[in-house]
Amino acid sequence: MVLTAVQASVRARVAASARREFNRGLFHLTFHAMNTVCRVVCASTDRQAVAQYQDAVLQWVADFEARYSRFIDDSIIGRINAAAGLHWVEIDPETERLLQFCGQMVALTRGAFDPTSLPLLRLWNWKAKPPVIPSESDCRAALELTGWSKLQRRPGAVFLPKAGMGLDLGGVGKEYAVDCVLQFGMQRGLTDILVDFGQDVRAHGRPPDKPAWHIGLEDPDQPGRCWAGIGVTNLAVATSGDYLRHFTVDGKRFGHILDPRTGRPVDNGCRAVTVIAPSCTQAGILSTSVFILGPREGLELVQLCPNVEACIITEQGRHTTPNFYAYVST
């Protein structure tokens, strides 16, 4: 395999950030990729197998970022976005499968999940000082450039028909990577693994002398502190919330999670949503979509999905599926 300059650069950056340690029977790998802190924890008596797995994780995640980051011009997403309104772009089978899954989730979530929302993300800037609220006309113009149904697809290629359109896999890529990293660890014979990329988590097996992996649930009213913990094995956990990234203008709070149907930040009283699901990809998409839909529609959506539980924290309290608290220890 011949590395591109971009792949080589991302691999070098990710490898330089890596830290490895062994503590209380667990091998820890921590590194920075996809604009977040990534952590892979293994329990195993085979040090060589773990070391080889850790090396493979660093390389695979770096290559995944190089392929799918919208911030890298030569990534497949960068090329698709640059070609908006101009021409079709060829895609590989994995990208085709990923986009096919996205389409299914757009339909399931009734448009609350929509990877074509990049024009809206470009419009709202939470880092601006002072913050600026986009005008209604700007929001309407950005909405004209969004909508999954506008994405044109044929076998092996995609096309964004209007200049200014864009794909952003930020709501699915990191979670998909978590699932892949855990899966190929199991293929290497490692059965007790926890993968945590920016608090999108999937766990298999268990740590030494414990019945399950323990994952803390952050309190949106007291960031940095947990209101409870979840014990899981062979499951994924994802939490979405706007309590860390928001700004206030004229007494009104604007969170960073946008509703792609309205083009504006979610304003339904939700503060955090935690979803437990069989895969991290599913958990991540559902947690954000439920946050956007709100408690009533959100719980209706979760109940359509087998083996999925959720907790929605709002300004008024907590709303959960019937079996959510079976996983919770206070």
BAKE-688891 format. One record per residue: residue number from 1; x, y, z of N, C-alpha, C in turn. Coordinates in steps of 0.2 Angstrom, whole numbers. Example, Ala and Ser with C-alpha at 12.3 -4.5 7.8 and 13.67 -1.06 7.14 Angstrom:
2
[atom 1,[66,-28,39],[62,-22,39],[66,-16,39]]
[atom 2,[64,-11,35],[68,-5,36],[64,0,39]]
END
This chain:
330
[atom 1,[4,-6,0],[0,0,0],[4,6,0]]
[atom 2,[3,11,-5],[7,17,-5],[3,22,-1]]
[atom 3,[6,25,4],[3,30,8],[3,37,4]]
[atom 4,[-3,41,4],[-3,47,2],[0,52,7]]
[atom 5,[2,58,5],[5,63,10],[0,64,15]]
[atom 6,[-7,65,14],[-11,66,19],[-12,60,24]]
[atom 7,[-12,54,22],[-12,48,26],[-6,48,31]]
[atom 8,[0,49,28],[6,49,31],[6,54,37]]
[atom 9,[4,60,35],[4,66,40],[-1,64,46]]
[atom 10,[-7,62,44],[-12,60,50],[-9,54,54]]
[atom 11,[-6,49,51],[-3,44,55],[2,46,59]]
[atom 12,[6,51,57],[12,53,61],[9,57,67]]
[atom 13,[4,61,66],[1,65,71],[-3,61,76]]
[atom 14,[-7,56,74],[-10,52,79],[-5,48,83]]
[atom 15,[0,45,79],[5,41,83],[9,45,88]]
[atom 16,[10,51,87],[14,56,91],[10,57,98]]
[atom 17,[3,57,97],[-1,58,103],[-2,52,107]]
[atom 18,[0,46,105],[-2,40,108],[2,39,115]]
[atom 19,[-2,37,120],[1,35,126],[-2,28,128]]
[atom 20,[3,24,131],[1,17,133],[3,16,140]]
[atom 21,[-1,12,143],[1,11,150],[-3,4,152]]
[atom 22,[0,1,157],[-4,-5,160],[-5,-4,167]]
[atom 23,[-11,-5,169],[-13,-3,176],[-19,-8,179]]
[atom 24,[-18,-12,184],[-23,-16,187],[-26,-21,182]]
[atom 25,[-21,-24,178],[-24,-29,174],[-26,-27,167]]
[atom 26,[-26,-20,166],[-29,-17,160],[-24,-13,156]]
[atom 27,[-24,-15,149],[-19,-11,145],[-23,-5,142]]
[atom 28,[-20,1,143],[-24,7,141],[-20,10,135]]
[atom 29,[-23,12,130],[-21,16,124],[-25,22,124]]
[atom 30,[-22,28,124],[-25,35,123],[-22,39,118]]
[atom 31,[-26,42,114],[-23,46,108],[-28,51,106]]
[atom 32,[-26,55,102],[-30,61,99],[-31,60,92]]
[atom 33,[-37,59,90],[-39,59,83],[-46,61,82]]
[atom 34,[-48,62,76],[-55,65,74],[-57,70,79]]
[atom 35,[-53,74,81],[-54,80,85],[-57,78,92]]
[atom 36,[-55,73,94],[-57,71,101],[-52,66,104]]
[atom 37,[-53,65,111],[-48,60,114],[-51,53,113]]
[atom 38,[-47,49,111],[-49,42,110],[-45,37,115]]
[atom 39,[-49,32,117],[-46,28,122],[-49,20,121]]
[atom 40,[-44,16,121],[-45,9,120],[-42,5,126]]
[atom 41,[-46,1,130],[-44,-2,136],[-45,-10,134]]
[atom 42,[-40,-14,136],[-41,-21,135],[-39,-25,141]]
[atom 43,[-42,-30,142],[-40,-35,148],[-37,-41,144]]
[atom 44,[-31,-43,145],[-28,-49,141],[-22,-51,145]]
[atom 45,[-20,-58,144],[-14,-60,147],[-9,-60,141]]
[atom 46,[-11,-59,135],[-6,-59,129],[-4,-52,127]]
[atom 47,[2,-50,130],[5,-43,129],[6,-42,122]]
[atom 48,[9,-47,118],[11,-46,111],[4,-45,107]]
[atom 49,[-1,-48,108],[-7,-48,105],[-10,-41,106]]
[atom 50,[-10,-38,112],[-12,-32,114],[-8,-26,110]]
[atom 51,[-1,-27,110],[3,-22,107],[2,-22,100]]
[atom 52,[1,-27,96],[-1,-27,89],[-7,-24,88]]
[atom 53,[-12,-26,92],[-19,-23,91],[-19,-15,92]]
[atom 54,[-15,-13,97],[-14,-5,98],[-11,-2,92]]
[atom 55,[-6,-5,89],[-3,-2,83],[-8,-2,78]]
[atom 56,[-12,-7,77],[-17,-8,71],[-22,-2,72]]
[atom 57,[-24,-1,79],[-29,4,80],[-27,11,78]]
[atom 58,[-21,13,80],[-18,19,78],[-18,20,71]]
[atom 59,[-16,15,67],[-15,16,60],[-22,16,57]]
[atom 60,[-27,12,59],[-33,12,56],[-37,18,57]]
[atom 61,[-37,21,63],[-41,27,65],[-38,33,61]]
[atom 62,[-31,33,61],[-28,38,57],[-30,38,49]]
[atom 63,[-30,32,47],[-33,31,40],[-40,33,39]]
[atom 64,[-44,31,44],[-51,33,44],[-52,40,44]]
[atom 65,[-48,44,48],[-49,51,48],[-47,54,42]]
[atom 66,[-41,52,39],[-39,54,32],[-44,53,27]]
[atom 67,[-48,48,27],[-53,47,22],[-60,51,23]]
[atom 68,[-62,52,29],[-68,54,30],[-69,61,34]]
[atom 69,[-64,64,36],[-64,71,39],[-66,76,34]]
[atom 70,[-71,80,35],[-73,86,31],[-68,91,31]]
[atom 71,[-63,91,36],[-58,96,37],[-52,95,33]]
[atom 72,[-52,89,30],[-46,87,25],[-48,87,18]]
[atom 73,[-45,92,14],[-48,93,7],[-47,87,3]]
[atom 74,[-42,83,4],[-41,77,0],[-45,71,2]]
[atom 75,[-49,71,8],[-53,65,10],[-59,64,5]]
[atom 76,[-62,58,6],[-67,57,1],[-73,62,2]]
[atom 77,[-74,64,9],[-79,69,10],[-77,76,8]]
[atom 78,[-71,78,8],[-68,84,6],[-69,84,-2]]
[atom 79,[-68,79,-5],[-69,79,-13],[-76,79,-15]]
[atom 80,[-80,76,-11],[-87,76,-13],[-90,83,-12]]
[atom 81,[-88,87,-6],[-90,93,-5],[-88,98,-10]]
[atom 82,[-81,98,-12],[-78,102,-17],[-81,102,-24]]
[atom 83,[-84,96,-25],[-87,94,-31],[-95,96,-32]]
[atom 84,[-97,99,-26],[-104,101,-26],[-106,106,-32]]
[atom 85,[-111,104,-35],[-114,108,-41],[-109,107,-47]]
[atom 86,[-104,103,-47],[-100,102,-53],[-100,95,-56]]
[atom 87,[-98,90,-52],[-98,84,-55],[-99,78,-50]]
[atom 88,[-100,72,-52],[-100,66,-48],[-94,64,-45]]
[atom 89,[-94,61,-40],[-87,58,-37],[-88,51,-35]]
[atom 90,[-83,47,-37],[-83,40,-36],[-81,39,-29]]
[atom 91,[-85,33,-26],[-84,31,-19],[-82,24,-19]]
[atom 92,[-79,22,-14],[-78,15,-13],[-83,11,-10]]
[atom 93,[-83,4,-9],[-89,1,-6],[-90,2,1]]
[atom 94,[-85,3,5],[-87,5,12],[-90,12,13]]
[atom 95,[-88,17,9],[-92,23,9],[-99,22,6]]
[atom 96,[-100,18,2],[-107,17,-1],[-111,14,4]]
[atom 97,[-108,9,8],[-112,6,14],[-114,11,19]]
[atom 98,[-109,15,21],[-110,20,26],[-115,25,24]]
[atom 99,[-115,27,18],[-121,32,15],[-127,28,15]]
[atom 100,[-127,22,13],[-134,18,13],[-137,18,20]]
[atom 101,[-132,16,25],[-135,16,32],[-137,23,34]]
[atom 102,[-134,28,32],[-136,35,34],[-143,36,31]]
[atom 103,[-144,34,25],[-151,35,22],[-156,32,26]]
[atom 104,[-155,26,28],[-159,22,33],[-161,26,39]]
[atom 105,[-156,29,42],[-157,32,48],[-160,39,48]]
[atom 106,[-159,42,42],[-163,48,40],[-170,47,40]]
[atom 107,[-172,41,37],[-179,39,37],[-182,37,44]]
[atom 108,[-178,33,47],[-180,31,54],[-181,37,59]]
[atom 109,[-177,42,58],[-177,48,63],[-181,53,61]]
[atom 110,[-185,52,55],[-189,57,52],[-185,64,51]]
[atom 111,[-179,63,49],[-175,69,47],[-172,72,52]]
[atom 112,[-172,70,58],[-168,73,64],[-161,72,63]]
[atom 113,[-159,66,60],[-152,65,58],[-152,66,50]]
[atom 114,[-147,70,49],[-146,72,41],[-139,74,40]]
[atom 115,[-135,70,37],[-128,72,36],[-127,77,30]]
[atom 116,[-132,79,27],[-131,85,22],[-132,92,26]]
[atom 117,[-132,92,33],[-133,98,36],[-127,103,37]]
[atom 118,[-121,101,33],[-115,105,33],[-117,113,32]]
[atom 119,[-121,115,27],[-122,122,27],[-125,126,33]]
[atom 120,[-128,122,37],[-131,125,43],[-125,125,48]]
[atom 121,[-121,120,49],[-115,120,53],[-110,126,51]]
[atom 122,[-110,127,45],[-105,133,43],[-109,140,45]]
[atom 123,[-115,140,45],[-119,146,47],[-118,148,54]]
[atom 124,[-119,143,58],[-119,145,65],[-112,144,68]]
[atom 125,[-109,149,71],[-102,149,74],[-102,150,81]]
[atom 126,[-101,145,85],[-101,145,92],[-95,148,95]]
[atom 127,[-90,149,91],[-83,151,93],[-83,159,92]]
[atom 128,[-87,162,88],[-87,169,87],[-88,173,93]]
[atom 129,[-84,178,94],[-84,183,100],[-85,190,97]]
[atom 130,[-90,193,98],[-96,191,101],[-100,186,97]]
[atom 131,[-104,182,99],[-108,177,95],[-113,181,91]]
[atom 132,[-115,178,85],[-119,181,80],[-125,177,79]]
[atom 133,[-131,179,79],[-137,175,77],[-138,176,70]]
[atom 134,[-138,170,66],[-140,171,59],[-147,174,58]]
[atom 135,[-147,177,52],[-154,180,51],[-159,174,48]]
[atom 136,[-165,176,48],[-170,171,46],[-169,169,38]]
[atom 137,[-167,175,34],[-165,174,27],[-159,169,26]]
[atom 138,[-154,170,30],[-148,166,30],[-150,159,32]]
[atom 139,[-154,158,37],[-156,151,39],[-160,148,33]]
[atom 140,[-164,151,30],[-168,149,24],[-164,147,18]]
[atom 141,[-159,151,17],[-154,150,12],[-150,143,13]]
[atom 142,[-148,143,19],[-144,136,21],[-149,130,20]]
[atom 143,[-155,131,23],[-159,125,22],[-161,123,15]]
[atom 144,[-160,128,10],[-161,126,3],[-156,122,1]]
[atom 145,[-150,122,4],[-144,118,2],[-144,111,6]]
[atom 146,[-149,110,10],[-148,104,14],[-154,99,13]]
[atom 147,[-154,93,15],[-159,88,14],[-157,82,11]]
[atom 148,[-157,76,14],[-154,70,11],[-157,68,5]]
[atom 149,[-163,70,3],[-167,68,-3],[-163,72,-9]]
[atom 150,[-160,77,-8],[-156,81,-13],[-150,77,-15]]
[atom 151,[-147,73,-11],[-141,70,-13],[-142,65,-18]]
[atom 152,[-138,65,-23],[-140,60,-29],[-134,55,-28]]
[atom 153,[-137,48,-29],[-133,43,-29],[-134,38,-34]]
[atom 154,[-128,35,-36],[-129,29,-41],[-123,24,-39]]
[atom 155,[-124,18,-41],[-118,13,-39],[-111,16,-40]]
[atom 156,[-108,17,-34],[-101,19,-35],[-99,26,-35]]
[atom 157,[-105,30,-35],[-103,37,-35],[-109,41,-32]]
[atom 158,[-107,48,-30],[-112,52,-27],[-111,59,-30]]
[atom 159,[-117,63,-30],[-116,70,-32],[-121,75,-28]]
[atom 160,[-118,80,-26],[-122,86,-23],[-123,91,-28]]
[atom 161,[-130,91,-30],[-131,95,-36],[-131,103,-36]]
[atom 162,[-130,105,-30],[-130,113,-29],[-124,115,-26]]
[atom 163,[-120,120,-29],[-114,123,-26],[-116,125,-19]]
[atom 164,[-112,124,-14],[-113,126,-7],[-116,120,-3]]
[atom 165,[-118,115,-6],[-120,109,-2],[-114,106,1]]
[atom 166,[-115,101,6],[-110,98,9],[-112,92,14]]
[atom 167,[-108,87,14],[-109,81,19],[-104,82,25]]
[atom 168,[-107,80,30],[-103,80,37],[-105,74,40]]
[atom 169,[-100,69,41],[-101,63,45],[-100,63,52]]
[atom 170,[-100,70,55],[-98,70,62],[-103,67,66]]
[atom 171,[-109,66,64],[-114,62,68],[-114,55,68]]
[atom 172,[-110,52,64],[-110,45,63],[-103,42,62]]
[atom 173,[-98,46,60],[-91,43,58],[-87,41,64]]
[atom 174,[-87,45,69],[-84,43,76],[-87,36,79]]
[atom 175,[-93,36,79],[-97,30,81],[-95,24,77]]
[atom 176,[-96,25,71],[-94,19,66],[-87,17,67]]
[atom 177,[-82,21,69],[-75,20,70],[-75,16,76]]
[atom 178,[-79,18,81],[-79,14,88],[-81,6,87]]
[atom 179,[-86,5,83],[-88,-1,81],[-83,-5,78]]
[atom 180,[-80,-2,73],[-75,-6,69],[-69,-8,73]]
[atom 181,[-66,-3,77],[-61,-4,81],[-62,-10,86]]
[atom 182,[-68,-10,89],[-69,-16,94],[-70,-22,90]]
[atom 183,[-73,-22,84],[-74,-28,80],[-67,-31,78]]
[atom 184,[-63,-27,76],[-56,-30,73],[-52,-32,79]]
[atom 185,[-53,-30,85],[-50,-32,91],[-52,-39,93]]
[atom 186,[-59,-40,92],[-62,-47,94],[-59,-52,88]]
[atom 187,[-58,-50,82],[-56,-54,77],[-49,-56,78]]
[atom 188,[-45,-52,82],[-38,-54,84],[-38,-58,91]]
[atom 189,[-44,-60,93],[-44,-65,99],[-45,-61,106]]
[atom 190,[-46,-54,106],[-46,-51,112],[-54,-50,113]]
[atom 191,[-56,-52,119],[-63,-52,120],[-65,-47,125]]
[atom 192,[-61,-45,129],[-63,-40,134],[-60,-33,133]]
[atom 193,[-64,-29,129],[-62,-23,127],[-67,-17,128]]
[atom 194,[-65,-11,129],[-69,-5,129],[-66,0,125]]
[atom 195,[-70,3,120],[-68,8,116],[-72,14,117]]
[atom 196,[-68,20,118],[-71,26,120],[-68,32,116]]
[atom 197,[-72,34,111],[-70,40,107],[-74,46,108]]
[atom 198,[-72,50,112],[-75,56,114],[-82,55,117]]
[atom 199,[-82,50,122],[-88,48,126],[-93,44,122]]
[atom 200,[-91,42,116],[-95,37,112],[-92,30,113]]
[atom 201,[-96,26,117],[-92,20,120],[-96,13,117]]
[atom 202,[-91,8,116],[-94,2,115],[-89,-3,119]]
[atom 203,[-93,-8,123],[-89,-12,127],[-91,-20,125]]
[atom 204,[-86,-24,126],[-87,-31,125],[-83,-35,131]]
[atom 205,[-86,-40,133],[-83,-44,139],[-83,-40,145]]
[atom 206,[-78,-40,149],[-78,-36,156],[-71,-36,158]]
[atom 207,[-70,-31,163],[-63,-30,165],[-62,-35,171]]
[atom 208,[-56,-36,173],[-54,-41,178],[-58,-40,184]]
[atom 209,[-61,-46,187],[-65,-46,193],[-71,-42,194]]
[atom 210,[-74,-40,188],[-80,-36,188],[-85,-39,183]]
[atom 211,[-91,-38,184],[-96,-41,180],[-97,-37,174]]
[atom 212,[-95,-31,173],[-97,-27,167],[-92,-21,167]]
[atom 213,[-92,-17,162],[-88,-11,161],[-92,-6,164]]
[atom 214,[-89,-1,168],[-93,4,171],[-92,11,167]]
[atom 215,[-97,14,166],[-97,20,162],[-101,26,166]]
[atom 216,[-98,31,167],[-101,37,171],[-106,41,166]]
[atom 217,[-111,43,169],[-116,48,166],[-115,55,169]]
[atom 218,[-113,59,164],[-111,66,167],[-118,70,168]]
[atom 219,[-118,74,174],[-123,78,176],[-123,84,172]]
[atom 220,[-128,86,167],[-128,92,163],[-128,98,168]]
[atom 221,[-131,98,174],[-131,103,178],[-125,104,182]]
[atom 222,[-120,99,182],[-114,100,185],[-109,96,181]]
[atom 223,[-107,99,175],[-102,96,171],[-96,94,175]]
[atom 224,[-93,88,173],[-87,85,177],[-89,81,182]]
[atom 225,[-96,81,184],[-98,76,189],[-103,71,186]]
[atom 226,[-104,65,189],[-108,60,186],[-114,60,191]]
[atom 227,[-120,59,188],[-126,58,192],[-127,51,193]]
[atom 228,[-124,46,189],[-125,39,190],[-120,36,185]]
[atom 229,[-120,29,186],[-115,25,181],[-119,20,178]]
[atom 230,[-117,17,172],[-120,12,169],[-115,6,169]]
[atom 231,[-118,0,170],[-114,-6,169],[-116,-10,163]]
[atom 232,[-111,-11,158],[-113,-14,152],[-108,-19,150]]
[atom 233,[-110,-24,146],[-106,-28,142],[-109,-30,136]]
[atom 234,[-105,-30,130],[-108,-32,124],[-113,-27,122]]
[atom 235,[-112,-20,124],[-117,-15,122],[-113,-8,121]]
[atom 236,[-116,-4,118],[-114,3,117],[-118,8,121]]
[atom 237,[-114,14,122],[-117,19,126],[-115,26,123]]
[atom 238,[-120,30,121],[-118,37,118],[-123,42,122]]
[atom 239,[-120,48,123],[-123,53,126],[-123,60,122]]
[atom 240,[-128,63,120],[-128,69,117],[-131,75,121]]
[atom 241,[-128,81,121],[-130,86,125],[-128,93,123]]
[atom 242,[-131,98,125],[-128,105,123],[-126,109,129]]
[atom 243,[-125,106,135],[-123,109,141],[-116,112,141]]
[atom 244,[-112,109,137],[-105,111,137],[-104,117,131]]
[atom 245,[-107,116,126],[-106,121,120],[-113,125,119]]
[atom 246,[-113,131,121],[-119,135,120],[-116,142,121]]
[atom 247,[-121,147,119],[-120,154,120],[-126,157,122]]
[atom 248,[-126,163,125],[-132,167,127],[-132,174,124]]
[atom 249,[-137,176,121],[-138,182,118],[-145,185,120]]
[atom 250,[-145,191,123],[-151,194,126],[-155,190,130]]
[atom 251,[-151,186,134],[-155,181,139],[-157,175,136]]
[atom 252,[-156,174,129],[-159,167,126],[-153,163,125]]
[atom 253,[-153,157,127],[-148,152,126],[-148,148,120]]
[atom 254,[-143,147,116],[-142,144,110],[-137,138,111]]
[atom 255,[-140,132,110],[-135,126,111],[-132,125,104]]
[atom 256,[-127,120,104],[-124,118,98],[-127,113,93]]
[atom 257,[-132,110,96],[-135,104,92],[-141,108,88]]
[atom 258,[-140,107,81],[-145,110,77],[-150,105,75]]
[atom 259,[-156,108,74],[-162,104,71],[-161,105,63]]
[atom 260,[-159,100,59],[-159,100,52],[-165,102,49]]
[atom 261,[-171,101,52],[-177,102,49],[-179,110,49]]
[atom 262,[-176,113,54],[-178,120,55],[-172,125,54]]
[atom 263,[-166,122,54],[-160,126,53],[-158,130,59]]
[atom 264,[-161,129,65],[-159,132,71],[-158,128,77]]
[atom 265,[-154,130,82],[-153,126,88],[-159,123,91]]
[atom 266,[-158,117,94],[-164,114,97],[-166,118,103]]
[atom 267,[-172,119,104],[-175,123,110],[-181,119,112]]
[atom 268,[-180,113,115],[-186,109,118],[-185,108,125]]
[atom 269,[-180,111,128],[-179,109,135],[-175,103,137]]
[atom 270,[-172,100,132],[-168,94,133],[-161,97,135]]
[atom 271,[-158,93,139],[-151,95,141],[-146,89,140]]
[atom 272,[-148,83,140],[-144,77,138],[-148,71,137]]
[atom 273,[-146,67,132],[-149,61,131],[-144,55,131]]
[atom 274,[-145,50,134],[-140,44,134],[-144,38,131]]
[atom 275,[-141,35,127],[-144,29,123],[-139,23,124]]
[atom 276,[-142,17,126],[-139,11,126],[-142,7,120]]
[atom 277,[-137,4,116],[-139,1,110],[-134,-5,108]]
[atom 278,[-136,-9,104],[-131,-15,102],[-125,-12,99]]
[atom 279,[-125,-6,95],[-119,-4,92],[-118,4,93]]
[atom 280,[-112,6,93],[-111,13,94],[-114,18,89]]
[atom 281,[-114,15,83],[-116,19,77],[-124,20,78]]
[atom 282,[-127,15,80],[-134,16,82],[-135,21,88]]
[atom 283,[-132,19,93],[-132,23,99],[-131,31,98]]
[atom 284,[-126,32,94],[-124,39,93],[-129,43,89]]
[atom 285,[-131,40,84],[-137,43,80],[-143,44,83]]
[atom 286,[-145,39,87],[-151,39,91],[-151,45,97]]
[atom 287,[-145,45,100],[-145,50,106],[-145,57,103]]
[atom 288,[-142,59,98],[-143,66,95],[-150,67,92]]
[atom 289,[-153,62,89],[-159,62,86],[-165,63,91]]
[atom 290,[-164,59,96],[-169,60,102],[-169,66,105]]
[atom 291,[-162,69,106],[-162,76,108],[-165,81,104]]
[atom 292,[-165,80,98],[-168,85,93],[-176,84,93]]
[atom 293,[-178,78,94],[-185,76,94],[-189,78,100]]
[atom 294,[-185,78,106],[-188,79,112],[-191,73,115]]
[atom 295,[-193,73,122],[-195,68,126],[-201,63,122]]
[atom 296,[-206,66,120],[-212,62,118],[-210,58,111]]
[atom 297,[-208,62,106],[-206,59,100],[-200,55,101]]
[atom 298,[-195,57,105],[-189,53,106],[-190,46,109]]
[atom 299,[-194,46,114],[-195,39,117],[-199,35,112]]
[atom 300,[-204,38,108],[-207,34,103],[-202,31,98]]
[atom 301,[-197,35,96],[-192,33,91],[-188,27,94]]
[atom 302,[-186,28,100],[-182,23,104],[-186,16,104]]
[atom 303,[-192,16,106],[-196,10,106],[-197,7,100]]
[atom 304,[-196,10,94],[-196,6,88],[-190,2,87]]
[atom 305,[-185,3,91],[-178,0,90],[-177,-6,95]]
[atom 306,[-176,-12,93],[-175,-18,97],[-169,-17,101]]
[atom 307,[-170,-19,108],[-164,-19,112],[-160,-12,113]]
[atom 308,[-164,-7,113],[-162,0,114],[-165,3,120]]
[atom 309,[-161,6,125],[-164,10,130],[-162,17,130]]
[atom 310,[-165,22,133],[-163,29,133],[-165,32,140]]
[atom 311,[-162,37,141],[-163,42,147],[-163,49,144]]
[atom 312,[-168,53,144],[-168,60,142],[-169,65,148]]
[atom 313,[-164,69,149],[-164,74,154],[-166,80,152]]
[atom 314,[-171,83,154],[-174,89,152],[-174,94,158]]
[atom 315,[-176,100,157],[-176,105,162],[-181,103,168]]
[atom 316,[-186,99,166],[-191,97,171],[-189,90,174]]
[atom 317,[-185,86,172],[-183,80,175],[-181,75,170]]
[atom 318,[-181,68,172],[-179,63,168],[-184,59,165]]
[atom 319,[-183,57,159],[-188,53,155],[-185,47,153]]
[atom 320,[-187,41,154],[-183,35,152],[-187,29,149]]
[atom 321,[-184,25,146],[-188,19,143],[-188,14,149]]
[atom 322,[-193,9,149],[-194,5,155],[-188,1,158]]
[atom 323,[-184,-1,154],[-178,-5,156],[-171,-1,157]]
[atom 324,[-171,5,156],[-165,9,157],[-162,8,164]]
[atom 325,[-166,9,169],[-163,9,175],[-160,2,177]]
[atom 326,[-161,-3,173],[-158,-10,175],[-151,-10,174]]
[atom 327,[-148,-5,170],[-141,-4,169],[-138,1,174]]
[atom 328,[-142,5,178],[-139,10,181],[-138,8,189]]
[atom 329,[-132,11,191],[-130,11,198],[-129,18,200]]
[atom 330,[-132,20,205],[-131,27,208],[-125,28,212]]
END
